[in-house]
Amino acid sequence: MVFASLAFVYTRRLMRREAIPMSDDVGGYQAVLRKLRKDEPMTQAELNLATRIIDYRRHPMAYTVPAAFFTMASAT
C-alpha cells in the first residue's frame, strides 16, 4: 500500500509538469535517448529533453512504480 501511494504521488507530479515541445512527438523520447547514447550532435531542445528524461528516471521515487507492481503481485 505504501509503494502504491508513493507511485501515485510520483505519477501525479509527472503529469503536472509542463511538457517540452519536442516531448509531444511520437517517438521523441527514444530518438533523443538514441542520439545521447551514440554521442551524436544534439540541439539545445534535444539536450533539454534528454536532461529532463534522465532526471525523471533517476529520481528515487521512480522506483516506487515497479515496487508497487511487484508487491501487489506477490500479495495476491
Long-range contacts (C-beta under 8 A, 24 or more apart in sequence): 3-64, 3-67, 3-68, 3-71, 4-68, 4-72, 6-61, 6-64, 6-68, 7-61, 7-64, 7-65, 7-67, 7-68, 9-61, 10-59, 10-61, 10-62, 10-64, 10-65, 11-65, 13-61, 14-56, 20-45, 20-48, 20-49, 20-52, 21-45, 22-46, 22-49, 23-49, 23-52, 29-53
